[in-house]
Amino acid sequence: MNNMANKRAAAIRTRCALAAAVVTVAATVACSAATSDKEIKEIRMVSPALEHYTQDLLMGDVWKRPDLSPRDRSIVTVAVLIARNAPAELPFYLNRALDNGVKPGELSELITHLAFYSGWPNAMAAVTIAKTVFAERDISADQLPQAKVDLLPLDKAADDKRANMVEENFGNVAPGVVKYTSEALFWDLWRRPGLAPRDRSMVTVAALVASSQVAQITYHLGRAMDNGLTEGEAGEMLTQLAFYAGWPNVFSAMPVFKEVFAKRREAAAAPAK
């Protein structure tokens, strides 16, 4: 009898803990979704200098720089917050992204994309926040890309080169990683049309810089520029990222960006053979 009572008590405690967790998440979302005026007042109560930099420098200057559109800045910023698992800031910036012209379906695809590049837990945390934002804006699941869609064409020559390089370098190290790199990422995820190839590349590069994954930047920055990201836009991404990912991560990435820019300029200036 005592065992049964103990089990029932344990079950009740578990349910209560889960309920408390749900309430805590909801409270976090509600607080984070507060009006910007309220947030600014709260910042001022703790750090008047930070409030000044937020209002005058970040929102009043950086976000208005012309070399990267407000839409693209929103995509970069949301990607950074997910990559760094910073859900408390997501409600404000998801709403800002929607106001800046990012479509709900694009945000849905962005979260899915970052599950692969920043990890499932980070994406799942973003899902919890985005669900509330979408509900508040009457965005329903039928407005979002479905699991099975018609994929974009595959550049077979470029993909064969990538796949051969990965196989030669790592086929004997982690066959499973090599398998899913092709089958899940490049033959499926990257070909989903709900996020344009340029934007998908931009999300990837932003996440890599935010995570200080410098070794991966060369390939993905080159791919981003092949997909239409200009040198000026790429450079301005670094300016945005300095504020949201931190100066050290950006300074670690800048030599890689510099090298990619230089090689592409050389290739463009070389006489045709």
N, C-alpha and C positions, 0 to 999 in steps of 0.2 A: 504493500500500500504506500509506504514511504517513497519507494522508488518511483511509483506512478506519480505521486504528488510532486516529487522533485523534477520529473520530466516535464510535467505541466508547468511548473514554475519557471523552468528553464526556457520553455517555448514562449511563455508570456514575456519573459525578459528579452528574448530575441526579437519578438514582434515590437516591443516598446522601443528597443534600440534602433530598429529599422525605421520606425515611425519618427523617432527623434532625428535620425539622419536626414529623412525626407524634409522635415520641417527646417532643419539647418540649411539644406541646399536651397529650399524655397526662400528662406530669409536672405541668404546671400544673394540670390538672383534679384530679389526685390530691392535690396539695398543698392546693388550695383546698377540697377536700371533706373535709379533715381534721377531726377532732373540734373542737368549739368550745373545749374546754379547752386543746388544743394551740395553737390559734390565739391564744387569750388570752395564753398564756405567751410566744408569739413576739412579740406586740405589746408585752408588758411588758419584754422584753429590749431593745426599741428605744425605747419611749416609755411609761413608767409612767403618765404623765398621760393619754395616749390610751387606755390599758387601763382606767383609772378611768372616763373618760367613756363608753367603750364598754359596760362592765359596768353601771355604776351609773346613768348618765343615759340612754343610748340603749336598751339592752336592759331595764334595770331600771325605767325610767320611761316614756319615749316610747312604746315598743311596747305598754305597758299602759294608755295613755290610752283612756277609754271612748268617745269621740266618733267613733272610726273602728274598725271591727272588725279583729282580727288578719288575717282573710282579705283585707280591703280594703287594709290596710297592706302585705301581701305583694304584692298586685297592683301597687300604686303603686311599691313598691321595685324589683320586677323590671323594671317598665317603665322606671324611671330608669336602671338598670344597662345595659339594652339600648340605650336612647337615647343614653347617654354612652359606649357601647362599652367597658364595664368587665367583661369576661368572667371575670376572676379571682375576682370575688365571687359570680358567678352560681351555682355549685354549692350553696353554703350557702343562698342565698336561694331557689333553686328548691326545694330540699328543705324549707325552712321553709314555703314557700307550699303545698306538697302536704300538709304536716303541719297547716297552718292551714285546710285545707278547699278550697283551689283545686284543681279537677279537672285531670287531665292534658290533657284536650281543651281546657280553657280556656287553659292555658299554651301549647298548640300554636297556638290562635287568636291569643293575645296576640303571639306572635312573628311570625306572619303579618301581623297588623295593623301592627306597628311596622316591617315592611319598607317599607311605604308612607309612614309618618310619620317614620321615622328613617333610612331608607335600607337597601337590600339588603345591603351589607356588614355592617352591625350585626346584622341579622337572621341572616345566615349564620354569623356568629361565635357567636350565641346557639344556633343549631341544633347546632353542634359540642359545646357544653357540655351542652345539654339531652339530647342523644342518650345521653351517658354516664350522666347522672342517671336517665333513663328506664330504661336497661338495668339499672342497679343495683337499681331498684325493680320490675323485671319488668313495665314498662309497654310494651306492644307497639303497633305501628302500627294494629292493628284496634280499639284503644280510642280512637283519635283521629278527629276529624272528617275526612271525606273531601273531596277537591277539589270534587266536585259534590254539592251538597246542596239541599234545598228551602229557598228563601229566605223571610225574614220579609216581611210585606206592606210596600209602599212608601207612605209618606204623600205622595201625589202633589201636593197643594196646597203643602205645605212644600217639597218638592223642586223644584217648578216655580219657586218664588220664589228658591231658592238658585241653580238653574241659570241663570235669567235674569240674576241679579246677576253671576254669574261670566262669562257670555257678554258682557254689556254692558261689563264692565270690562276683560276680558282676551281676548276672542275674536279680536281683531286682533293681539294680542301673541304668544300661544303657543297656536294652535288645538289642538295635540296635548295640551297640559296640560289645556285645557278639556274636550276629548273624554274623556280618561281619568279626570278628576275625577268626571265623571258616570258613565261606563260601568264603570270598574273600582272606584272607591271607593264612591260613594253608591248605585249600582244593584246592586252585587255585594257587595264587602267588608263594608260596614256592615250588610247584610241577612243575613249569615251567622249562624245561630242558635247556633253553638258558644260564643259569648261574648255575654252579655246586653247590650242597648244601653247600659244604665247603666254596665256595666263597660268596655265598649268606649270610651265617652266618657271615663271615668275614666283609662284607659290613655292616651288621646290628650292629655288635659289635662296629665297627669304628664309625658309626653314633651315637650310644648311648654314647660312651665316649666323642665324640666331642660336644654333646649336654648336657653333664653332667647328663644323665639319669641313675644314678647309680642303681636305684631299679630294672631296667630291665636287667642289665648286667648278673647277675647270671644265669638266664635261658638261655639267648642267647649265653653266653660263653660256658656253658655246651653243648648246642646244637652244637656249632661250633666244639668243641673237639670231640663230637660224630660223627661229619661229617668229621673228619680227620685232623683238625687243631691241631698241636702239641703244647705242653706246651712252647717249645722254640720259636715257631713261634708266639704264643699268646703274650709272653713276649716281643718279638721284635716288635710286633705291637705297644705296648705301647711306645717303643723308637721312632718309626716313628710318632706316634700320639703326643708325647710331643712337637715336632717341628711344627706340623700342627694344633693341637687343643689347645696347650698351656700346660705348666706344671701344673697349678692348676687342670684342668680337668683330667689329667693323674694321679696326686697324689690322687684325689678323687676316681678314679677307681681302683688303685692298691690294696687296701685292699680287694676288691671284687675278683680280679684276684687271690690274694694270698689264699683266702679262698676256691675258686673253685679248685685251684691246689692241696691244702692240702687234700680236701675231695676226690678228684679223686685218689690221691696217696694212701690214706687210703683204699679206696675201692679196688684198684688194689692189695694191699698187704694183704688184708683180705683173710683167707683161704676159699676155695670154700665150700658151704654148700651142 
